[in-house]
Amino acid sequence: MAPDGQVRTGSFPADSDKRVAAELRRQGLTPVYIGASPQRSAFDLKLPEFGGGRRKSVLYFTQELATLLSAGVPLDRALSISNELTEQKSFQAVGAEVLRAIKGGKTMADALAMHPAYFSEIYVNMVRAGEASGQLQTMFDRLAEFERTRDELRGYVISALVYPALLATVGLCSVIVLLYFVVPRFAQVFQESRIAMPLPTQVMLQASLFVRTYGLFLLIAGTGCLVSFLYYIRTPEGRLWWDTARLKLPVLGDALRKMETARFARAMGTLVGNSVPLVQSIQIAGAIMTNKVMANALGPVMMGVKRGEGIATPLKRSGVFPLLAGHLLTVGEETGRLDVMFQRMAEIYETETKSAIKRFTSLFEPLVILVMGLVIGVLIISMLMAITSINEVAI
């Protein structure tokens, strides 16, 4: 941003963000955003902002506000500049409404609370705490760090699981193509030659016939089951059953448990570190957890805190959080540094989540390759046995 208040954009070759910031300040400019510009694909241009795009917009918005407020820019001016820098049209409309609400007399927290699809309960409460303490700029710095670490963890998990899922899909499609298009050609040859077929070849041809005869029915039935399943897990009972089942999955269940623990700890560390009451912090942190089993376990934890038991003992008693989490919080309560221990716990379980996901992919990928290789290998061997039998008859 220039001294006259105008926003300027551009690029500058450098080996670090700090060097770019130093050069901009030397030129009398105030850096608002430094880093790789958010790229939009054709897919982003055609569809409204969902999921990851929405989170990215909130993250950039938070980083820009933190930078501008730390440079002494008034809140309304900082919001206006951040809105100009936003590329997503839908989020620009949200920013404009927030700015109008503030100019109309609302607090920043109340204005953000009008858009729960973008700003979570923890985000709003953090801003409210910052306004009450007069440390709004510091609060946006911490919110930016919170949003960044949460986005990084989620992005790592998704990127790690994409390849195994793609591998399984490609392998399944390859088997279907072989059974539906390739194998029937061999069936025609055997029907014309009227020779005895080897048993593996007979099994292969029967499987191909089953797929060609009932394939469409199976596709429709599978789609119906999938839609019914998705509808069921959206109900309270179905969601609770699904979340319980996911935690019991081998290897992956452990990763999910650690990821939820990291999310809870990161939120608690941010809230408790900014003087939000412990019971209210637990309630807010539980609201952002995606696993309902672990979120529901926080109810008895809150009751234990109200009874004066602290948080470590009720958390151990819940039985759904890792044992180490309870011991870390015990140390935090004894030293009076509960916020620091929550942050440390978040770092530990974010690292362990990545390790658990890596273990899962290292086991799942070879398993998928082995299973698909065996299936396709059996099909090919069955074809070769059929060809060999034809040659023997011809001789």
C-alpha positions in Angstrom: 0.0 0.0 0.0 1.3 3.4 -1.0 1.5 6.4 1.4 -1.5 8.0 -0.4 -3.6 5.0 0.6 -3.7 3.4 -2.9 -3.2 -0.3 -3.2 -0.5 -1.4 -5.6 0.2 -4.9 -6.8 3.1 -6.5 -8.6 5.9 -9.0 -8.4 9.4 -8.9 -7.1 12.1 -11.6 -7.5 13.6 -12.6 -4.1 14.5 -15.7 -2.2 12.3 -15.0 0.9 9.2 -13.0 2.0 11.3 -11.0 4.4 13.6 -9.7 1.7 10.5 -8.6 -0.3 9.0 -6.9 2.7 12.3 -5.1 3.4 12.6 -3.8 -0.2 8.9 -2.6 -0.1 9.5 -0.7 3.1 12.7 0.8 1.7 10.5 2.2 -1.2 8.1 3.7 1.3 5.4 1.0 0.7 3.5 -1.0 3.4 3.3 -4.7 2.5 -0.2 -6.1 2.7 0.2 -9.6 1.2 3.5 -11.2 0.3 3.8 -14.7 -1.3 2.5 -16.7 -4.2 -0.7 -15.2 -5.4 -3.7 -17.5 -5.0 -4.2 -19.2 -8.4 -7.7 -20.0 -9.7 -8.3 -22.8 -12.1 -11.1 -23.0 -14.7 -13.0 -25.1 -12.3 -12.9 -22.3 -9.7 -14.2 -19.8 -12.3 -17.2 -21.9 -13.2 -18.4 -23.0 -9.8 -19.3 -21.0 -6.7 -16.9 -21.0 -3.8 -17.1 -24.2 -1.8 -14.9 -25.9 0.9 -11.3 -25.2 0.3 -11.8 -22.0 -1.8 -13.9 -20.5 1.0 -11.2 -21.4 3.6 -8.5 -19.9 1.5 -10.5 -16.7 1.1 -10.9 -16.5 4.9 -7.2 -17.2 5.4 -6.0 -14.4 3.0 -8.6 -12.0 4.5 -7.2 -12.7 8.0 -3.6 -12.3 6.9 -4.3 -9.0 5.1 -6.2 -7.6 8.1 -3.5 -8.6 10.5 -0.8 -6.9 8.3 -2.8 -3.7 7.8 -3.9 -3.3 11.4 -0.3 -3.8 12.5 0.7 -1.0 10.2 -1.7 1.3 12.0 -4.4 1.4 9.3 -7.9 2.0 10.8 -10.2 -1.0 10.8 -12.7 0.3 8.3 -9.9 1.3 5.9 -8.2 -2.1 6.4 -11.5 -3.9 5.6 -12.0 -1.8 2.5 -8.4 -2.6 1.2 -8.8 -6.3 2.0 -12.0 -6.4 0.1 -10.3 -4.8 -2.9 -7.6 -7.5 -2.8 -10.1 -10.4 -2.6 -10.5 -12.2 -5.9 -13.5 -14.3 -5.1 -16.7 -12.4 -5.9 -18.8 -14.1 -3.3 -16.3 -13.3 -0.6 -16.1 -9.7 -1.8 -19.9 -9.4 -1.1 -19.3 -10.8 2.4 -16.5 -8.3 3.0 -18.7 -5.4 1.8 -21.6 -6.5 4.1 -19.2 -6.7 7.1 -17.9 -3.2 6.3 -21.4 -1.8 6.1 -22.4 -3.4 9.4 -19.4 -1.9 11.2 -20.1 1.5 9.7 -23.7 1.0 11.0 -22.5 0.7 14.5 -22.0 -3.1 15.0 -18.8 -4.5 16.5 -16.4 -6.5 14.3 -17.4 -9.7 16.0 -21.1 -9.1 15.5 -20.6 -8.2 11.8 -18.6 -11.4 11.2 -21.2 -13.5 13.1 -23.7 -12.6 10.4 -21.8 -14.9 8.0 -21.4 -18.3 9.8 -20.7 -20.0 6.5 -17.4 -18.2 6.4 -16.5 -17.3 9.9 -16.7 -20.1 12.5 -17.7 -19.6 16.1 -14.1 -19.8 17.3 -13.2 -17.0 14.8 -16.0 -14.8 16.0 -15.2 -15.3 19.7 -11.5 -14.7 19.1 -12.4 -11.3 17.5 -14.8 -10.5 20.3 -12.0 -11.2 22.8 -9.6 -9.0 20.8 -12.1 -6.1 20.8 -12.7 -6.4 24.5 -9.0 -6.4 25.3 -8.1 -3.7 22.8 -5.7 -6.2 21.0 -7.5 -6.7 17.8 -4.4 -6.6 15.7 -2.7 -9.3 17.8 -5.8 -11.4 17.7 -5.9 -11.3 13.9 -2.2 -12.4 13.9 -3.1 -15.4 16.0 -6.2 -16.2 13.9 -4.1 -16.1 10.8 -1.7 -18.6 12.3 -4.6 -20.8 13.5 -6.3 -20.8 10.1 -3.0 -21.5 8.3 -2.0 -24.5 10.4 -5.5 -25.9 10.2 -5.5 -25.5 6.4 -2.1 -27.1 6.1 -3.1 -30.2 8.0 -6.3 -30.6 6.1 -4.5 -30.1 2.8 -1.8 -32.7 3.7 -4.4 -35.3 4.6 -6.4 -34.8 1.4 -3.3 -34.8 -0.9 -2.1 -38.0 0.8 -5.3 -39.9 0.3 -6.0 -38.7 -3.3 -3.4 -41.0 -4.9 -4.5 -44.3 -3.2 -8.2 -43.5 -4.1 -7.3 -42.8 -7.7 -5.2 -46.0 -7.9 -8.1 -48.1 -6.6 -10.5 -46.4 -9.0 -8.3 -46.9 -12.1 -7.7 -50.6 -11.1 -11.4 -51.3 -10.7 -12.2 -49.6 -14.1 -9.5 -51.7 -15.8 -11.1 -54.9 -14.5 -14.5 -53.8 -15.6 -13.3 -52.9 -19.1 -11.6 -56.3 -19.5 -14.7 -58.2 -18.4 -17.1 -56.1 -20.4 -15.3 -55.6 -23.7 -12.2 -57.9 -24.0 -13.3 -61.2 -22.6 -16.5 -61.5 -24.7 -14.4 -61.6 -27.9 -12.7 -64.8 -26.5 -16.1 -66.2 -25.7 -17.2 -65.9 -29.4 -14.0 -67.8 -30.5 -14.7 -70.7 -28.1 -18.4 -70.9 -29.1 -17.4 -71.2 -32.8 -14.6 -73.7 -32.2 -16.8 -75.8 -29.7 -13.8 -77.0 -27.8 -13.6 -77.8 -24.1 -12.5 -74.7 -22.1 -10.1 -74.8 -19.1 -11.8 -74.2 -15.8 -10.2 -70.8 -15.2 -11.4 -69.7 -18.6 -14.9 -70.9 -17.8 -14.9 -68.9 -14.6 -13.6 -65.8 -16.4 -16.3 -66.1 -19.1 -19.1 -66.5 -16.5 -17.8 -63.5 -14.7 -17.9 -61.5 -17.9 -21.4 -62.7 -18.7 -22.5 -61.7 -15.2 -21.1 -58.2 -15.6 -22.6 -57.7 -19.1 -26.0 -59.0 -18.0 -26.4 -57.4 -14.6 -23.8 -54.5 -14.9 -26.4 -51.8 -15.4 -28.6 -53.2 -12.6 -25.6 -53.3 -10.3 -24.7 -49.7 -11.2 -28.2 -48.5 -10.4 -28.4 -50.5 -7.2 -24.9 -49.3 -6.1 -25.8 -45.7 -6.8 -29.0 -46.1 -4.8 -27.1 -47.6 -1.9 -24.6 -44.8 -2.0 -27.3 -42.1 -2.0 -29.1 -43.9 0.8 -25.9 -44.2 2.8 -25.0 -40.5 2.4 -28.6 -39.5 3.4 -28.3 -41.8 6.5 -25.0 -40.4 7.8 -26.5 -36.9 7.6 -29.0 -37.9 10.3 -27.9 -37.6 13.9 -28.0 -41.4 14.5 -26.3 -42.1 11.2 -23.6 -39.6 11.8 -22.9 -40.9 15.2 -22.6 -44.5 13.9 -20.4 -43.4 11.0 -18.0 -41.5 13.2 -17.8 -44.4 15.6 -17.0 -46.8 12.8 -14.4 -44.5 11.3 -12.5 -44.4 14.6 -12.4 -48.2 14.7 -10.8 -48.5 11.2 -7.3 -50.1 11.2 -4.5 -47.5 10.9 -6.8 -44.8 9.4 -8.9 -44.7 12.6 -5.8 -43.8 14.6 -5.0 -41.0 12.1 -8.5 -39.6 12.4 -8.4 -39.6 16.2 -5.1 -37.8 16.2 -6.3 -35.2 13.6 -9.4 -34.4 15.7 -7.2 -34.1 18.8 -4.9 -31.7 17.0 -7.8 -29.6 15.8 -9.3 -29.5 19.4 -5.9 -28.7 20.9 -5.1 -25.9 18.4 -8.5 -24.3 19.0 -8.1 -24.6 22.8 -4.6 -23.2 22.8 -5.8 -20.2 20.8 -8.8 -19.5 23.0 -7.3 -20.2 26.4 -4.3 -18.1 25.4 -6.6 -15.1 24.8 -8.4 -15.3 28.2 -11.5 -17.0 26.9 -13.1 -18.9 29.9 -12.2 -22.6 29.9 -15.8 -23.9 29.8 -16.6 -21.6 26.9 -13.4 -22.6 25.1 -14.3 -26.3 25.3 -17.8 -25.6 23.9 -16.4 -23.5 21.0 -13.6 -26.0 20.2 -16.1 -28.9 20.3 -18.2 -27.1 17.7 -15.5 -27.1 15.1 -14.7 -30.8 15.5 -16.0 -33.0 12.7 -16.2 -36.3 14.6 -19.4 -36.3 16.7 -18.2 -39.1 19.0 -15.2 -37.0 20.2 -17.2 -33.8 20.2 -19.9 -35.4 22.3 -17.3 -36.6 24.8 -16.5 -33.0 25.6 -19.9 -32.6 27.4 -18.8 -34.6 30.4 -15.4 -32.8 30.3 -17.2 -29.5 30.6 -19.2 -30.8 33.6 -16.0 -31.9 35.2 -14.5 -28.5 34.7 -17.5 -26.9 36.3 -17.2 -29.2 39.3 -13.6 -28.0 39.8 -11.9 -31.2 38.5 -9.9 -29.3 35.9 -9.7 -30.5 32.3 -7.1 -33.2 32.4 -8.9 -35.7 34.6 -12.3 -35.6 32.8 -10.5 -35.8 29.4 -8.7 -39.0 30.5 -12.0 -40.4 31.7 -13.7 -39.7 28.4 -11.8 -42.6 26.8 -11.9 -41.2 23.3 -8.8 -38.9 23.3 -5.2 -40.3 23.3 -3.7 -41.0 26.7 -0.8 -38.6 26.1 -3.2 -35.7 25.7 -4.5 -36.1 29.3 -0.9 -36.4 30.7 0.2 -33.2 28.8 -2.8 -31.3 30.2 -2.0 -32.5 33.7 1.4 -31.0 33.4 -0.1 -27.8 31.9 -2.5 -27.5 34.9 0.3 -28.1 37.4 2.6 -25.4 35.8 -0.2 -22.9 35.2 0.6 -22.9 31.4 -2.4 -24.6 30.0 -2.4 -22.5 26.8 1.2 -23.3 26.1 0.6 -27.0 26.7 -2.5 -27.0 24.3 -0.3 -25.5 21.6 2.4 -28.0 22.2 -0.2 -30.8 22.1 -1.5 -29.5 18.8 2.0 -29.6 17.3 2.6 -33.1 18.6 -0.7 -34.5 17.1 -0.4 -32.6 13.9 3.0 -34.3 13.4 1.6 -37.7 14.4 -1.4 -37.3 12.1 1.0 -36.8 9.2 3.0 -39.9 10.3 -0.2 -42.0 10.7 -1.5 -40.9 7.2 1.9 -41.8 5.7 1.7 -45.2 7.3 -1.8 -45.8 6.0 -0.8 -44.8 2.4 2.4 -46.9 2.6 0.2 -49.9 3.4 -2.8 -49.2 1.3 -1.0 -48.4 -2.0 1.0 -51.7 -2.2 -2.2 -53.6 -1.2 -4.2 -52.0 -4.0 -1.5 -52.7 -6.5 -1.2 -56.3 -5.3 -4.9 -57.0 -5.4 -5.5 -55.4 -8.8 -2.3 -57.1 -10.2 -3.6 -60.5 -9.0 -7.1 -59.9 -10.6 -5.7 -58.7 -13.9 -3.0 -61.4 -13.9 -5.7 -64.1 -13.4 -7.7 -62.7 -16.3 -4.6 -62.6 -18.6 -3.5 -66.2 -17.5 -7.1 -67.4 -18.2 -6.9 -65.9 -21.7 -3.5 -67.4 -22.4 -4.7 -70.9 -21.2 -7.6 -70.5 -23.6 -5.3 -69.6 -26.5 -3.0 -72.5 -25.7 -5.9 -74.9 -25.7 -7.0 -73.7 -29.1 -3.5 -74.2 -30.5 -3.3 -77.8 -29.0 -6.6 -78.7 -30.7 -5.3 -77.2 -34.0 -2.1 -79.3 -33.8 
